[in-house]
Amino acid sequence: MIDSTTKLRDDFRPNIDIYTVPVRVFINDQEFDDTEEITDKILEALNRGEKVETSLPRVDLVEDLLGRLRKEYDVVYVLSISSLLSGTYNLFYTIANKYENVFVFDSKTVSIQNTYVLERMVNDISLGKKIEEDDIISYRDDSLFLISVFDVTQLQRSGRIGKVTSLIGKMMHIKPILTIARNGEVQLVQKAIGIKKVKDIIREKVQEFVEKARQKNRGIRVYGAVGTEEYKDFVYEVAQMYDVKPYFVDIGPAVTTHVGTEGFGILVGLDF
């Protein structure tokens, strides 16, 4: 079971069942489930500068689903967004704690890094592996996740960065390159002036990761999540440098609420 901030690739064909619990999105205090059906509503609201917020999944929905799954399956694994970015993990853990066959993991990340972790989980479960917390950490360590947000307005509104940092960034055209630290917090990797410099830095970071992967005789995978289609070209460019085809995953309305549409995320992970 996952929350709706973790998106599945359109061409992903898992051989185990995956259930998604929607987080909630509020537009001017009106509640919606985080589904693709509200994408246009979110974009319109953001463009108008309206109040847009996210909240935890409904408690009754989680209780009902886990109560059913723990009866239908021998083992139920739950992968949650970072506990330092959302209270979703605590909600899942509290409800699942009464069931012996339900195991909740704090991914300590979000978005396409969660997608990568999930796919690693599915692969290993299919091979008969029992997943433990150390495995989740290992999957994360096998990947490089970089986020570039060219308009920090939504990050500032959602409290992910301070108002002063946001103001300076807007005045000086500074573009932050972010990641999710191992403890699950948003972390600044580097600052760049202009989009071209952002791309140069990302290429360098990816090259460093790929060189380490080659030392282990491992191939790589590239995942991308883009706010608008124009940023896809850069993800393709990076992937083609290493002769791989990138996988694209939707950002989704809830994450868009916090990061806006002006930017992208790219993940490079060890192949499996």
C-alpha positions as CSV (number, residue, x, y, z in Angstrom):
1,M,0.0,0.0,0.0
2,I,1.2,3.5,-0.9
3,D,-0.1,7.0,-0.5
4,S,-0.9,8.9,-3.7
5,T,2.2,11.0,-3.7
6,T,4.0,7.9,-4.9
7,K,3.1,7.5,-8.6
8,L,3.3,4.4,-10.7
9,R,4.7,4.4,-14.2
10,D,2.2,3.8,-16.9
11,D,4.2,0.9,-18.2
12,F,4.9,-0.6,-14.8
13,R,3.4,-4.1,-14.6
14,P,3.9,-5.5,-11.1
15,N,3.1,-9.1,-10.3
16,I,1.9,-8.2,-6.8
17,D,-1.1,-6.1,-5.9
18,I,-0.5,-2.4,-5.1
19,Y,-3.2,-0.3,-3.4
20,T,-3.1,3.5,-3.3
21,V,-4.6,5.7,-0.6
22,P,-5.2,9.3,-1.7
23,V,-4.0,12.2,0.4
24,R,-6.3,15.1,0.5
25,V,-6.0,18.4,-1.3
26,F,-7.9,21.5,-0.3
27,I,-8.6,24.4,-2.7
28,N,-10.0,27.4,-0.7
29,D,-10.9,24.9,2.0
30,Q,-12.9,22.7,-0.4
31,E,-11.7,19.0,0.0
32,F,-10.7,16.8,-2.9
33,D,-8.9,13.4,-3.2
34,D,-5.4,13.6,-4.7
35,T,-6.3,12.1,-8.1
36,E,-5.5,13.0,-11.7
37,E,-9.0,14.3,-12.1
38,I,-8.2,17.4,-10.1
39,T,-5.0,18.3,-11.9
40,D,-6.6,21.1,-13.9
41,K,-8.3,22.5,-10.8
42,I,-5.0,22.6,-8.9
43,L,-3.2,24.3,-11.8
44,E,-6.0,26.9,-12.2
45,A,-6.0,27.6,-8.4
46,L,-2.2,28.0,-8.4
47,N,-2.3,30.4,-11.3
48,R,-4.9,32.5,-9.5
49,G,-2.8,32.5,-6.3
50,E,-5.6,30.8,-4.4
51,K,-5.2,29.0,-1.1
52,V,-4.2,25.4,-1.9
53,E,-3.1,22.9,0.9
54,T,-2.7,19.2,1.4
55,S,-3.7,17.0,4.3
56,L,-3.4,13.4,5.4
57,P,-5.5,10.6,3.9
58,R,-8.9,10.0,5.6
59,V,-8.5,7.9,8.7
60,D,-11.6,5.8,8.0
61,L,-10.4,5.0,4.5
62,V,-7.0,3.8,5.8
63,E,-8.6,1.8,8.6
64,D,-11.0,0.1,6.2
65,L,-8.4,-0.7,3.6
66,L,-5.8,-2.1,6.0
67,G,-8.5,-4.0,7.9
68,R,-9.4,-5.7,4.7
69,L,-5.9,-6.2,3.3
70,R,-4.5,-7.8,6.5
71,K,-7.2,-10.5,6.1
72,E,-6.7,-11.1,2.4
73,Y,-2.9,-11.3,2.4
74,D,-0.2,-13.1,4.4
75,V,1.9,-10.0,4.5
76,V,1.1,-6.3,3.8
77,Y,3.8,-3.8,3.2
78,V,3.1,-0.1,3.5
79,L,5.4,2.5,2.0
80,S,4.9,6.1,3.2
81,I,6.2,9.5,2.2
82,S,8.9,10.8,4.5
83,S,7.7,11.3,8.1
84,L,9.5,14.7,8.2
85,L,7.5,15.9,5.2
86,S,4.1,14.6,6.2
87,G,2.2,13.0,9.0
88,T,1.0,10.2,6.7
89,Y,3.6,7.8,8.1
90,N,2.4,8.3,11.7
91,L,-1.2,7.8,10.6
92,F,-0.3,4.5,8.8
93,Y,1.8,3.3,11.6
94,T,-0.8,4.0,14.3
95,I,-3.5,2.1,12.5
96,A,-1.2,-0.8,11.3
97,N,0.4,-1.3,14.7
98,K,-2.5,-3.5,15.8
99,Y,-1.9,-6.0,13.0
100,E,0.9,-8.5,13.2
101,N,1.2,-9.0,9.4
102,V,1.2,-5.3,8.3
103,F,4.6,-3.6,8.1
104,V,4.9,0.2,7.6
105,F,8.1,1.8,6.2
106,D,9.1,5.4,6.3
107,S,10.7,5.9,2.9
108,K,12.4,9.1,4.1
109,T,11.8,10.5,0.7
110,V,9.1,11.5,-1.8
111,S,8.0,11.5,-5.5
112,I,10.2,9.6,-8.0
113,Q,12.6,8.3,-5.4
114,N,9.6,6.7,-3.7
115,T,8.7,5.2,-7.1
116,Y,12.2,3.8,-7.4
117,V,12.1,2.4,-3.8
118,L,8.7,0.8,-4.5
119,E,9.9,-0.9,-7.7
120,R,12.9,-2.3,-5.9
121,M,10.6,-3.6,-3.2
122,V,8.3,-5.3,-5.8
123,N,11.3,-6.8,-7.5
124,D,12.7,-8.3,-4.3
125,I,9.3,-9.4,-3.0
126,S,8.8,-11.3,-6.3
127,L,12.1,-13.1,-5.6
128,G,10.8,-14.2,-2.2
129,K,12.5,-11.7,-0.1
130,K,11.1,-10.5,3.2
131,I,11.4,-6.7,3.2
132,E,12.9,-4.9,6.2
133,E,13.7,-1.3,7.1
134,D,17.4,-1.7,6.2
135,D,16.3,-2.7,2.6
136,I,14.4,0.6,2.2
137,I,17.5,2.5,3.3
138,S,19.6,0.4,0.9
139,Y,17.3,1.2,-2.1
140,R,17.5,4.9,-1.3
141,D,21.3,4.8,-1.1
142,D,21.4,3.2,-4.5
143,S,19.9,6.3,-6.1
144,L,20.6,10.0,-6.7
145,F,17.5,12.3,-6.5
146,L,17.8,15.9,-7.6
147,I,15.0,18.5,-7.8
148,S,15.2,21.8,-9.4
149,V,12.5,24.4,-8.8
150,F,12.7,27.5,-11.0
151,D,9.9,29.3,-9.2
152,V,10.1,28.9,-5.4
153,T,6.8,30.6,-4.7
154,Q,5.0,27.4,-3.8
155,L,7.9,26.1,-1.8
156,Q,7.8,29.2,0.3
157,R,4.0,29.1,0.6
158,S,4.1,25.5,1.8
159,G,6.8,26.3,4.4
160,R,9.5,24.1,2.7
161,I,11.8,27.1,2.4
162,G,12.0,30.4,4.4
163,K,10.5,33.6,3.1
164,V,13.9,35.3,3.1
165,T,15.4,32.5,1.0
166,S,12.5,32.8,-1.4
167,L,12.8,36.5,-1.7
168,I,16.5,36.4,-2.4
169,G,16.0,33.7,-5.0
170,K,13.5,35.7,-6.8
171,M,15.5,38.9,-6.8
172,M,18.8,37.3,-7.9
173,H,17.4,34.6,-10.2
174,I,19.0,32.0,-8.0
175,K,17.7,28.5,-8.7
176,P,18.0,25.9,-5.9
177,I,19.0,22.4,-6.6
178,L,17.4,20.2,-3.9
179,T,17.4,16.6,-2.7
180,I,15.9,14.7,0.2
181,A,18.5,14.0,2.9
182,R,18.8,10.5,4.4
183,N,16.8,11.7,7.4
184,G,13.9,12.6,5.2
185,E,14.2,16.4,5.1
186,V,14.5,18.7,2.1
187,Q,18.1,19.6,1.6
188,L,19.8,22.2,-0.5
189,V,22.5,20.6,-2.8
190,Q,23.7,23.7,-4.5
191,K,22.5,27.1,-5.9
192,A,22.8,28.2,-9.4
193,I,22.2,31.4,-11.3
194,G,20.1,30.6,-14.4
195,I,18.6,27.4,-15.8
196,K,21.7,26.6,-17.9
197,K,23.9,26.4,-14.8
198,V,21.3,24.2,-13.1
199,K,21.5,21.7,-15.9
200,D,25.3,21.8,-15.9
201,I,25.4,21.0,-12.2
202,I,22.9,18.2,-12.5
203,R,25.0,16.7,-15.4
204,E,28.0,16.7,-13.1
205,K,26.2,15.1,-10.2
206,V,24.8,12.4,-12.4
207,Q,28.2,11.7,-14.0
208,E,29.7,11.2,-10.5
209,F,26.9,8.7,-9.6
210,V,27.3,6.9,-12.9
211,E,31.1,6.5,-12.4
212,K,30.5,4.9,-9.0
213,A,27.9,2.6,-10.5
214,R,30.4,1.5,-13.2
215,Q,32.9,0.7,-10.5
216,K,30.4,-1.7,-9.1
217,N,29.7,-3.1,-12.7
218,R,26.1,-1.9,-12.4
219,G,23.9,-0.4,-15.0
220,I,21.6,2.6,-14.3
221,R,18.0,3.7,-14.6
222,V,16.8,7.2,-15.1
223,Y,13.5,8.5,-13.9
224,G,12.0,11.9,-14.5
225,A,9.0,14.0,-13.2
226,V,8.4,17.3,-14.9
227,G,6.2,20.2,-14.2
228,T,5.7,21.0,-17.8
229,E,6.6,19.1,-21.0
230,E,9.5,21.5,-21.9
231,Y,11.6,20.0,-19.2
232,K,11.3,16.5,-20.6
233,D,14.0,17.2,-23.2
234,F,16.6,17.7,-20.5
235,V,15.8,14.4,-18.8
236,Y,16.0,12.6,-22.2
237,E,19.3,14.3,-22.8
238,V,20.8,13.0,-19.6
239,A,19.5,9.5,-20.2
240,Q,20.9,9.4,-23.7
241,M,24.3,10.3,-22.4
242,Y,24.3,6.8,-20.9
243,D,22.3,5.0,-23.6
244,V,19.2,4.4,-21.5
245,K,15.6,5.2,-22.0
246,P,14.1,7.4,-19.2
247,Y,11.0,6.5,-17.3
248,F,8.6,9.3,-16.7
249,V,6.3,9.5,-13.7
250,D,3.5,12.1,-13.0
251,I,4.2,14.6,-10.3
252,G,0.5,14.6,-9.2
253,P,-1.7,17.3,-7.8
254,A,-0.6,17.0,-4.1
255,V,3.1,17.4,-4.9
256,T,2.4,20.1,-7.4
257,T,0.7,22.0,-4.6
258,H,4.1,22.3,-2.9
259,V,6.5,22.7,-5.8
260,G,4.5,24.3,-8.5
261,T,5.0,23.5,-12.2
262,E,8.2,25.4,-13.0
263,G,10.8,22.7,-12.4
264,F,11.5,19.0,-12.6
265,G,12.9,16.1,-10.7
266,I,15.4,13.5,-12.0
267,L,16.5,10.3,-10.4
268,V,19.4,8.1,-11.4
269,G,19.4,4.7,-9.7
270,L,21.2,1.4,-10.0
271,D,19.5,-1.0,-12.4
272,F,18.0,-4.2,-11.0
